[in-house]
């Protein structure tokens, strides 16, 4: 993997991707991650990926986009990964998880006897994911069924599903929220953690990742999915149930302002996220290079419905 990482770094430099004080590294038993190569302070920009290097709807080959009218961005990006064999992308593809890696960890690839062992909640989520995949595959198969195997499309679809970032521009803001996604080289090698994390932000020019605390050389750098809400909630029978959901999936950053929106993923473009007395506050990218502070009162958007937290 060292040779593949070296090739990726050379390719990234040619593409204008700026890597500062960190590097990808093979981590034993965990694939590839990003580690510090020198002492890092808080608020250092350690990665800048130009917008024209992002793998988005805007720079997907036009023939693929035109052939899939009405398809989701997820489906289009996945089909493009399969169909676009440009040698220019080989250095990036070389550090993707293998098909065997994907099959080992994602239940959608497991045989039915293993799926049967999943808890009810996981089974429900898997059913939803499978329905989304089948819908996307139906759209792609109708056009490319003769050239593209379902198994290969599933692999690409899961790469997009697990490695994409929330991203929107003024041109794409009106698309369905689940279509606000891009792939981005090097940035997709960051692993995720609720602590020790770095923040992502984007504007019209680039996507950047910035440290939120100091790191020592050799220390792994993480990004964070976002904050979540949880707590004990009274139910209609006098009991206490545990309510939980991911705040990141319920609120969005709309050009620098926190807003209630399912699938918003504000954590991908906001930093210094904090919660105090029911109020969520963060510094959010506004699309013009600024990061104004925005707050939203969660008490006005979250309620207890028979022991379960619900957003409205």
C-alpha positions as CSV (number, residue, x, y, z in Angstrom):
1,X,0.0,0.0,0.0
2,X,3.0,2.4,0.5
3,X,3.5,2.6,-3.3
4,X,-0.2,3.3,-3.9
5,X,-0.1,6.0,-1.3
6,X,3.0,7.6,-2.8
7,X,1.3,7.6,-6.3
8,X,-1.8,9.1,-4.7
9,X,0.2,12.0,-3.2
10,X,1.9,12.7,-6.5
11,X,-1.4,12.7,-8.3
12,X,-3.0,14.9,-5.7
13,X,-0.2,17.5,-6.0
14,X,-0.7,17.7,-9.7
15,X,-4.4,18.2,-9.1
16,X,-3.8,21.1,-6.8
17,X,-4.8,19.2,-3.6
18,X,-2.9,20.8,-0.7
19,X,-1.9,18.5,2.1
20,X,-0.4,20.2,5.1
21,X,1.2,18.5,8.1
22,X,-0.4,15.1,7.5
23,X,-0.3,12.1,5.2
24,X,-2.2,8.9,4.5
25,X,-0.9,5.8,6.2
26,X,-1.7,2.1,6.2
27,X,-3.0,1.3,9.8
28,X,-2.7,-2.3,11.0
29,X,-6.1,-4.0,10.8
30,X,-7.9,-0.8,9.9
31,X,-7.1,0.1,6.3
32,X,-5.8,3.5,5.5
33,X,-6.1,6.6,7.7
34,X,-4.6,10.1,8.0
35,X,-1.8,10.8,10.5
36,X,0.0,13.9,11.6
37,X,3.6,14.3,10.2
38,X,4.5,17.2,12.5
39,X,3.1,18.9,15.6
40,X,-0.2,20.4,14.7
41,X,-2.0,23.3,16.4
42,X,-5.7,23.8,16.6
43,X,-7.3,25.6,13.7
44,X,-4.7,24.6,11.1
45,X,-6.1,23.8,7.6
46,X,-4.5,20.4,6.9
47,X,-6.3,19.6,3.6
48,X,-7.7,21.7,0.8
49,X,-9.4,19.9,-2.1
50,X,-10.3,22.3,-5.1
51,X,-13.9,22.1,-6.1
52,X,-13.0,21.0,-9.7
53,X,-11.3,17.9,-8.1
54,X,-14.4,16.8,-6.3
55,X,-16.3,14.0,-7.9
56,X,-19.7,15.6,-8.1
57,X,-22.7,15.8,-10.4
58,X,-21.0,18.8,-12.1
59,X,-17.9,17.0,-13.2
60,X,-19.3,13.6,-13.9
61,X,-18.9,12.7,-17.6
62,X,-21.8,14.4,-19.3
63,X,-22.8,11.3,-21.3
64,X,-23.4,9.4,-18.0
65,X,-25.5,12.2,-16.6
66,X,-27.5,12.6,-19.8
67,X,-28.2,8.9,-20.0
68,X,-29.7,8.7,-16.5
69,X,-32.4,11.5,-16.3
70,X,-34.2,11.5,-13.0
71,X,-31.7,9.1,-11.3
72,X,-30.4,10.0,-7.9
73,X,-26.9,11.6,-7.6
74,X,-26.0,8.4,-5.7
75,X,-26.9,6.3,-8.7
76,X,-25.1,8.6,-11.1
77,X,-21.9,8.8,-9.1
78,X,-21.9,5.0,-8.7
79,X,-22.5,4.4,-12.4
80,X,-19.7,6.8,-13.2
81,X,-17.2,5.0,-11.0
82,X,-18.0,1.8,-12.9
83,X,-18.0,3.3,-16.4
84,X,-15.4,6.0,-16.3
85,X,-12.1,4.1,-16.7
86,X,-10.0,7.2,-17.3
87,X,-6.3,6.4,-16.4
88,X,-6.2,9.8,-14.6
89,X,-8.3,8.3,-11.8
90,X,-6.2,5.1,-11.3
91,X,-4.1,6.6,-8.4
92,X,-7.3,7.4,-6.5
93,X,-9.0,4.0,-7.2
94,X,-5.9,2.2,-6.0
95,X,-6.6,3.2,-2.4
96,X,-10.3,2.3,-2.4
97,X,-11.3,-0.5,-0.1
98,X,-11.4,-3.8,-2.0
99,X,-14.6,-5.5,-3.0
100,X,-13.8,-8.2,-0.4
101,X,-13.3,-5.6,2.3
102,X,-16.7,-4.0,1.5
103,X,-18.5,-7.4,1.4
104,X,-17.0,-8.4,4.8
105,X,-18.3,-5.4,6.7
106,X,-21.6,-4.4,5.1
107,X,-24.7,-6.5,5.7
108,X,-26.3,-5.7,2.4
109,X,-23.6,-8.1,0.9
110,X,-24.0,-10.8,3.5
111,X,-25.8,-14.1,2.8
112,X,-29.3,-14.5,4.1
113,X,-28.3,-16.7,7.0
114,X,-26.0,-14.0,8.4
115,X,-28.6,-11.2,7.8
116,X,-31.1,-13.3,9.9
117,X,-28.8,-12.8,12.9
118,X,-29.1,-9.0,12.8
119,X,-31.2,-7.2,15.5
120,X,-34.5,-5.8,14.5
121,X,-33.3,-2.2,14.2
122,X,-30.5,-3.2,11.9
123,X,-32.8,-5.3,9.9
124,X,-35.1,-2.4,9.4
125,X,-32.3,-0.1,8.3
126,X,-31.0,-2.8,5.9
127,X,-34.4,-3.1,4.3
128,X,-34.5,0.6,3.6
129,X,-30.9,0.5,2.2
130,X,-31.8,-2.4,0.0
131,X,-34.8,-0.6,-1.3
132,X,-32.7,2.4,-2.2
133,X,-30.1,0.3,-3.9
134,X,-32.7,-1.7,-5.9
135,X,-34.3,1.5,-7.1
136,X,-31.0,2.9,-8.2
137,X,-30.0,-0.3,-9.9
138,X,-33.2,-0.5,-11.8
139,X,-32.5,3.0,-13.2
140,X,-29.0,2.1,-14.2
141,X,-29.7,-1.4,-15.4
142,X,-32.3,0.0,-17.9
143,X,-29.5,1.9,-19.6
144,X,-26.3,0.0,-18.9
145,X,-27.5,-3.5,-18.0
146,X,-25.6,-5.0,-21.0
147,X,-22.3,-3.4,-19.9
148,X,-22.5,-3.3,-16.2
149,X,-22.9,-6.2,-13.7
150,X,-25.1,-5.7,-10.7
151,X,-22.3,-6.9,-8.3
152,X,-19.9,-4.2,-9.7
153,X,-22.6,-1.5,-9.4
154,X,-23.3,-2.6,-5.8
155,X,-19.6,-2.2,-5.0
156,X,-19.4,1.3,-6.5
157,X,-22.8,2.2,-4.8
158,X,-21.4,1.2,-1.4
159,X,-18.2,3.1,-2.0
160,X,-20.3,6.2,-2.6
161,X,-22.5,5.4,0.3
162,X,-19.6,5.1,2.7
163,X,-17.1,7.6,1.4
164,X,-19.2,10.6,0.2
165,X,-19.3,14.0,1.9
166,X,-22.2,16.4,2.2
167,X,-21.8,19.2,-0.2
168,X,-24.0,21.8,-1.9
169,X,-23.7,24.9,-4.0
170,X,-26.2,27.5,-5.0
171,X,-26.8,25.5,-8.1
172,X,-27.4,22.2,-6.3
173,X,-29.2,23.6,-3.2
174,X,-32.6,22.9,-4.7
175,X,-31.9,19.2,-5.4
176,X,-33.4,16.7,-2.9
177,X,-31.3,16.8,0.3
178,X,-30.1,13.2,-0.2
179,X,-28.5,14.3,-3.4
180,X,-26.2,16.8,-1.7
181,X,-23.2,14.4,-2.0
182,X,-19.7,14.4,-3.5
183,X,-16.7,12.1,-3.5
184,X,-13.3,13.7,-2.8
185,X,-9.8,12.3,-3.1
186,X,-7.6,12.1,0.0
187,X,-10.3,13.5,2.2
188,X,-12.1,10.2,1.9
189,X,-9.2,8.5,3.7
190,X,-10.0,10.2,7.0
191,X,-11.5,7.8,9.6
192,X,-14.4,9.0,11.9
193,X,-14.5,9.5,15.6
194,X,-16.6,11.5,18.1
195,X,-13.4,12.8,19.7
196,X,-10.1,14.2,18.5
197,X,-11.7,15.3,15.4
198,X,-11.2,17.8,12.5
199,X,-13.9,19.9,10.9
200,X,-14.9,20.0,7.2
201,X,-16.1,23.1,5.5
202,X,-16.7,24.1,1.9
203,X,-17.3,27.1,-0.4
204,X,-17.4,27.6,-4.1
205,X,-13.7,27.1,-4.5
206,X,-12.7,24.2,-2.3
207,X,-13.5,21.7,0.5
208,X,-11.2,22.2,3.5
209,X,-10.5,20.2,6.7
210,X,-9.2,22.0,9.8
211,X,-7.9,20.7,13.1
212,X,-10.0,21.5,16.2
213,X,-7.3,20.6,18.7
214,X,-3.5,20.0,18.8
215,X,-2.1,16.7,17.5
216,X,1.3,15.1,17.9
217,X,3.4,13.6,15.1
218,X,2.1,10.1,14.3
219,X,-1.3,10.7,15.9
220,X,-4.3,9.8,13.7
221,X,-6.5,12.6,12.6
222,X,-10.3,12.0,12.5
223,X,-13.3,13.7,11.2
224,X,-16.7,13.6,12.9
225,X,-20.1,12.6,11.6
226,X,-21.8,15.2,13.8
227,X,-23.7,15.6,17.1
228,X,-26.6,13.5,18.3
229,X,-29.5,13.8,20.6
230,X,-30.4,11.2,23.2
231,X,-32.1,10.9,26.5
232,X,-34.7,9.2,28.7
233,X,-38.2,10.0,27.6
234,X,-41.5,9.3,29.4
235,X,-43.9,7.1,27.4
236,X,-47.7,7.0,27.5
237,X,-47.6,4.1,30.0
238,X,-45.7,5.9,32.8
239,X,-42.4,4.3,31.9
240,X,-39.1,5.7,30.7
241,X,-37.8,4.9,27.3
242,X,-34.5,5.7,25.7
243,X,-34.8,8.1,22.8
244,X,-32.0,8.7,20.3
245,X,-31.2,10.1,16.9
246,X,-28.3,11.7,15.1
247,X,-28.6,15.5,15.1
248,X,-26.4,15.5,12.0
249,X,-29.2,13.8,10.1
250,X,-31.9,16.3,11.3
251,X,-30.3,19.7,10.8
252,X,-28.6,21.4,7.9
253,X,-26.2,24.3,7.2
254,X,-28.0,26.6,4.7
255,X,-25.3,29.0,3.6
256,X,-24.1,29.7,7.1
257,X,-27.4,29.2,9.0
258,X,-28.4,26.2,11.0
259,X,-31.8,25.0,9.8
260,X,-34.2,22.1,10.5
261,X,-33.9,19.6,7.6
262,X,-33.9,15.8,7.4
263,X,-30.7,14.5,5.9
264,X,-29.0,17.9,6.3
265,X,-25.6,16.7,7.7
266,X,-24.6,20.1,9.0
267,X,-21.6,18.6,10.7
268,X,-19.8,18.2,7.4
269,X,-19.6,22.0,6.9
270,X,-19.7,23.4,10.4
271,X,-17.1,23.5,13.2
272,X,-16.8,24.3,16.9
273,X,-20.2,22.6,17.4
274,X,-21.5,22.9,20.9
275,X,-24.8,22.4,22.9
276,X,-25.9,24.4,25.9
277,X,-29.3,24.4,27.6
278,X,-31.2,23.2,24.5
279,X,-29.4,25.5,22.0
280,X,-27.2,24.1,19.3
281,X,-24.5,26.5,18.1
282,X,-21.8,26.1,15.5
283,X,-19.6,28.1,13.1
284,X,-20.9,27.2,9.6
285,X,-19.5,27.7,6.2
286,X,-21.5,30.2,4.2
287,X,-20.3,29.3,0.7
288,X,-18.3,32.5,0.4
289,X,-15.4,31.6,2.6
290,X,-17.0,32.8,5.9
291,X,-17.9,30.8,8.9
292,X,-20.6,32.9,10.8
293,X,-21.8,31.6,14.2
294,X,-25.3,30.2,14.0
295,X,-27.6,28.9,16.7
296,X,-30.9,27.0,16.7
297,X,-33.1,26.1,19.7
298,X,-33.6,22.4,19.7
299,X,-36.6,22.7,22.0
300,X,-38.5,24.2,19.1
301,X,-37.7,21.3,16.8
302,X,-37.5,18.1,19.0
303,X,-40.3,16.5,21.0
304,X,-41.0,13.3,22.9
305,X,-43.6,11.1,21.1
306,X,-44.5,8.2,23.4
307,X,-41.0,7.7,24.7
308,X,-39.1,8.4,21.4
309,X,-37.4,11.6,20.3
310,X,-38.9,13.0,17.1
311,X,-37.8,16.0,15.1
312,X,-40.4,18.2,13.5
